[in-house]
Amino acid sequence: MTKSNEALYRIANAFNYISLASSIVLLISISFEVTRGDRDILSVWYRAVQLAVCSVFFATALFRLITPQYRRKHWLRDTIFALASIPYIDILQWSGISTIQSHQRLIAFIPVLISIMATIVILEWLIEGKRQRLMAAYILTVTMFTYISALLFYECEIGVNSHLQRFGDALWWAWMNVTTVGAQIFPVTTIGKVVCVLLPIMGMLFFPIFTVYISGYYDKKGAD
C-alpha cells in the first residue's frame, strides 16, 4: 500500500468512526424528541443536533464520492447518502418556506433513516468478510430498523390511535410485527400502515439468514 493510499484509508476510517458515533447520537436525540410529549414543534436543541449530524454524513458521502478508490465501488449509494444528508428542515426555515408541522417532523426522520444506511456501511467495513462478525451485523441492523420503526409509528399514531398509549406499546408492536407474529394494535395512518407492511418483510428477509447461520455454525462444529 502506497503512502497516499494509506493516508486515504486512515481518513476513511476516521469518517467511519465519526459517522458511527453521529448515528448513535442522532438515534438517542430523536428518541428523546419523539417521546418528550410536545407534538407541536421540533426543539431547538434537536435541530442543532440534526444539523451537525447531517453535516457529518454529507462530508462522509462527499469524501467517498471524490475519492476514486471509493467512488468506483458504491457511487450510487453514496450519491443517495449525500442527497438524503442535506438538512432539508433547516433549508426550509432559512428560505422562509412554511410547511405543515407534521410534515416537518416526518422530514426530520430522513437523517435517521440515513443513519441506518451509515451503520450498514460501517458494519461492512468492520466485518471485511469475517464470518464470525456477520451475525452481529444482522442483529444490529434488524434491531435498529425495528427501533426506528417503533419511533416513526409512535410519532404518527399517538393521539389518533386509541390502542396506542405510550412508546412501550409502539416498541412492542414493532417487535411483534418484525417477527411476523402481529399485534393487537392496528395502524390508522398512512405512514403507520406502510411501516406495518415493511416490518414483516424485514423479518422474512433476515430471520432465514439467522437460521442458515446457526445451521452452518453447528455443521462446522460437528465437522471439527
JOVEN-V386906 format. One record per backbone hydrogen bond with DSSP energy under -0.5 kcal/mol. CO is the residue of the C=O (numbers start at 0). NH is the residue of the N-H. If there is no record, write none. Layout:
co=CO nh=NH
co=CO nh=NH
This chain:
co=1 nh=5
co=2 nh=6
co=3 nh=7
co=4 nh=8
co=5 nh=9
co=6 nh=10
co=7 nh=11
co=8 nh=12
co=9 nh=13
co=10 nh=14
co=11 nh=15
co=12 nh=16
co=13 nh=17
co=14 nh=18
co=15 nh=19
co=16 nh=20
co=17 nh=21
co=18 nh=22
co=19 nh=23
co=20 nh=24
co=21 nh=25
co=22 nh=26
co=23 nh=27
co=24 nh=28
co=25 nh=29
co=26 nh=30
co=27 nh=31
co=28 nh=32
co=29 nh=33
co=30 nh=34
co=31 nh=35
co=33 nh=36
co=36 nh=38
co=42 nh=46
co=43 nh=47
co=44 nh=48
co=45 nh=49
co=46 nh=50
co=47 nh=51
co=48 nh=52
co=49 nh=53
co=50 nh=54
co=51 nh=55
co=52 nh=56
co=53 nh=57
co=54 nh=58
co=55 nh=59
co=56 nh=60
co=57 nh=61
co=58 nh=62
co=59 nh=63
co=60 nh=64
co=61 nh=65
co=62 nh=66
co=65 nh=67
co=66 nh=69
co=66 nh=70
co=67 nh=71
co=69 nh=72
co=69 nh=73
co=70 nh=74
co=73 nh=77
co=74 nh=78
co=75 nh=79
co=76 nh=80
co=77 nh=81
co=78 nh=82
co=79 nh=83
co=80 nh=84
co=82 nh=85
co=85 nh=87
co=86 nh=90
co=87 nh=91
co=88 nh=92
co=89 nh=93
co=90 nh=94
co=91 nh=95
co=91 nh=96
co=92 nh=95
co=99 nh=102
co=99 nh=103
co=100 nh=104
co=101 nh=105
co=102 nh=106
co=103 nh=107
co=105 nh=108
co=106 nh=109
co=108 nh=112
co=109 nh=113
co=110 nh=114
co=111 nh=115
co=112 nh=115
co=112 nh=116
co=113 nh=117
co=114 nh=118
co=115 nh=119
co=116 nh=120
co=117 nh=121
co=118 nh=122
co=119 nh=123
co=120 nh=124
co=121 nh=125
co=122 nh=126
co=123 nh=127
co=126 nh=129
co=128 nh=130
co=129 nh=132
co=129 nh=133
co=130 nh=133
co=130 nh=134
co=132 nh=136
co=133 nh=137
co=134 nh=138
co=135 nh=139
co=136 nh=140
co=137 nh=141
co=138 nh=142
co=139 nh=143
co=140 nh=144
co=141 nh=145
co=142 nh=146
co=143 nh=147
co=144 nh=148
co=145 nh=149
co=146 nh=150
co=147 nh=151
co=148 nh=152
co=149 nh=153
co=150 nh=154
co=151 nh=155
co=152 nh=156
co=153 nh=157
co=156 nh=159
co=156 nh=160
co=159 nh=161
co=160 nh=163
co=162 nh=164
co=163 nh=158
co=165 nh=168
co=165 nh=169
co=166 nh=170
co=167 nh=171
co=168 nh=172
co=169 nh=173
co=170 nh=174
co=171 nh=175
co=172 nh=176
co=173 nh=177
co=174 nh=178
co=175 nh=180
co=175 nh=181
co=176 nh=179
co=188 nh=192
co=189 nh=193
co=190 nh=194
co=191 nh=195
co=192 nh=196
co=193 nh=197
co=194 nh=198
co=195 nh=199
co=196 nh=200
co=197 nh=201
co=198 nh=202
co=199 nh=203
co=200 nh=204
co=201 nh=205
co=202 nh=206
co=205 nh=209
co=206 nh=210
co=207 nh=211
co=208 nh=212
co=209 nh=213
co=210 nh=214
co=211 nh=215
co=212 nh=216
co=213 nh=217
co=214 nh=218
co=215 nh=219
co=216 nh=220
co=217 nh=221
co=218 nh=222
co=219 nh=223
